[in-house]
Every structure is written in C-alpha cells, then in structure tokens.
Amino acid sequence: MKPIYFVTAIASNERAYRSRCWAWYPNMLGASKAALRNDSDMHEQSYDYLVIEKMSSGVMQIAEQVQWYRWVKGKWKDCSVPKFAKGIVNWCVG
C-alpha cells in the first residue's frame, strides 16, 4: 500500500496548541501545492502553521517525511520545525 500525505493546520500560542487535519493527498507535490495555494482557506485567520506528514498504513506508524510551513504576510512559506513542535510527531493523527 502506498503512503499518503496528510496536511494539518496548527494554531500555536503560549498555553495550548490546536490542530486540524485538513486533507490528504496521494503525493507530496499535491499536498505542497494545496498548502501554497491555501486551498479552502487553511489559514482561517487562526492557524499559523501547516505540517505535511508522509504516513504509511499500519498501527502506531510514525511520519516518514515532514514539511513545515508558516503563515507569513498572507501566504504559507517553508519553515523549519517550530520550537513548540520539536519532539512531537504525527500531528495528523491527533
């Protein structure tokens, strides 16, 4: 079975993190294009990060590949793993 690519939006603040798995795609290209186009308004005036995670089927799987984006001046831009997210995996699973 081929892996799929989940797109999850994350709202960060000092007290808590709220996330929503927005969509999945059959490949990284489709997922990253959707992120960069802000398909269906993934920002929603409240989410400031997106993460794309490549996941294979199975029990207790860990993301094989991860790409982060941050909302900057009205669009999603590539970024490194934010400080609050270091050590946290599988945002798409909740």
URCORBEL-V228529 format. One record per pair of residues at least 24 apart in sequence whose C-alpha atoms are under 8 Angstrom apart, sorted by the first residue. I is the first residue (numbers start at 0). J is the second residue. D is the distance in Angstrom with one decimal. If there is no record, write none. Layout:
# URCORBEL-V228529
<<I	J	D> <I	J	D>>
This chain:
# URCORBEL-V228529
<<0	55	7.6> <0	56	7.1> <1	55	6.7> <1	56	7.9> <2	53	6.4> <2	54	5.3> <2	55	4.2> <2	56	6.7> <3	53	5.7> <3	54	5.5> <3	55	6.5> <4	30	6.5> <4	51	6.3> <4	52	5.4> <4	53	4.5> <4	54	6.3> <5	30	7.4> <5	50	8.0> <5	51	5.4> <5	52	5.3> <5	53	6.6> <5	54	7.5> <5	91	6.2> <6	30	6.7> <6	34	7.7> <6	49	6.8> <6	50	5.8> <6	51	4.6> <6	52	6.7> <6	91	7.1> <7	49	5.5> <7	50	5.4> <7	51	6.5> <7	90	6.7> <7	91	5.7> <8	41	6.7> <8	42	7.5> <8	46	5.9> <8	47	7.5> <8	48	5.8> <8	49	4.4> <8	50	6.6> <9	46	5.2> <9	47	6.2> <9	48	5.0> <9	49	6.0> <9	50	7.8> <10	45	6.1> <10	46	4.2> <10	47	5.4> <10	48	6.5> <11	46	7.4> <11	47	6.8> <11	48	7.7> <18	90	7.4> <18	93	7.5> <19	91	7.5> <19	93	8.0> <20	90	7.7> <20	91	5.2> <20	92	7.7> <20	93	8.0> <27	51	8.0> <27	53	7.8> <34	75	6.8> <35	74	7.1> <35	75	5.6> <35	76	7.4> <37	74	7.4> <37	75	7.3> <42	70	7.4> <46	70	7.8> <50	90	7.7> <52	89	7.3> <52	90	8.0> <52	91	7.3> <61	88	6.9> <61	89	6.3> <62	88	6.9> <62	89	6.0>>
